[in-house]
Amino acid sequence: MIELTKLDQSSILVNLEAIKYVESMPDTLILFLNGDSVIVKESLDEIEEKWLNSKAKVLESLNNSDEL
């Protein structure tokens, strides 16, 4: 999950597995597999960076658990 900011400044945690697509219009729209959507302040690049960091943390934790 990644933390994003809605336009009203509230923070939300977004489940990456539930995202259908992300679109810049100029605000950033996230459409979920269930049809829900949310507009966030972060750009496509910022969301991609957070997504990559999240996946890297998961892979790192899996790698660390293999070493035990």
C-alpha positions as semicolon CSV with decimal commas, in nm:
position;residue;x (nm);y (nm);z (nm)
1;M;0,000;0,000;0,000
2;I;0,108;0,356;-0,061
3;E;0,003;0,678;0,109
4;L;-0,144;0,948;-0,115
5;T;-0,310;1,286;-0,059
6;K;-0,663;1,368;-0,169
7;L;-0,744;1,719;-0,292
8;D;-0,896;1,805;0,049
9;Q;-0,550;1,738;0,203
10;S;-0,660;1,414;0,373
11;S;-0,426;1,115;0,351
12;I;-0,535;0,778;0,216
13;L;-0,367;0,441;0,186
14;V;-0,413;0,285;-0,156
15;N;-0,393;-0,088;-0,222
16;L;-0,178;-0,120;-0,533
17;E;-0,336;-0,452;-0,626
18;A;-0,678;-0,284;-0,655
19;I;-0,577;-0,020;-0,913
20;K;-0,703;-0,058;-1,268
21;Y;-0,527;0,251;-1,404
22;V;-0,394;0,596;-1,316
23;E;-0,457;0,896;-1,540
24;S;-0,331;1,255;-1,540
25;M;-0,607;1,499;-1,638
26;P;-0,436;1,747;-1,507
27;D;-0,510;1,620;-1,154
28;T;-0,431;1,254;-1,104
29;L;-0,725;1,014;-1,120
30;I;-0,696;0,661;-0,983
31;L;-0,959;0,415;-1,105
32;F;-0,998;0,095;-0,905
33;L;-1,100;-0,250;-1,026
34;N;-1,434;-0,220;-0,841
35;G;-1,523;0,100;-1,033
36;D;-1,446;0,344;-0,750
37;S;-1,217;0,636;-0,823
38;V;-1,026;0,903;-0,635
39;I;-0,841;1,218;-0,738
40;V;-0,508;1,275;-0,565
41;K;-0,250;1,554;-0,554
42;E;0,050;1,338;-0,642
43;S;0,165;1,329;-1,005
44;L;0,195;1,013;-1,212
45;D;0,572;1,023;-1,159
46;E;0,534;1,054;-0,781
47;I;0,288;0,763;-0,770
48;E;0,520;0,551;-0,983
49;E;0,811;0,628;-0,750
50;K;0,604;0,535;-0,443
51;W;0,491;0,216;-0,618
52;L;0,850;0,119;-0,702
53;N;0,965;0,192;-0,345
54;S;0,680;-0,018;-0,208
55;K;0,765;-0,314;-0,434
56;A;1,135;-0,283;-0,346
57;K;1,051;-0,301;0,026
58;V;0,844;-0,616;-0,032
59;L;1,124;-0,781;-0,229
60;E;1,380;-0,678;0,033
61;S;1,171;-0,827;0,314
62;L;1,130;-1,151;0,117
63;N;1,504;-1,164;0,058
64;N;1,573;-1,103;0,427
65;S;1,330;-1,377;0,533
66;D;1,509;-1,626;0,305
67;E;1,834;-1,559;0,490
68;L;1,689;-1,674;0,824
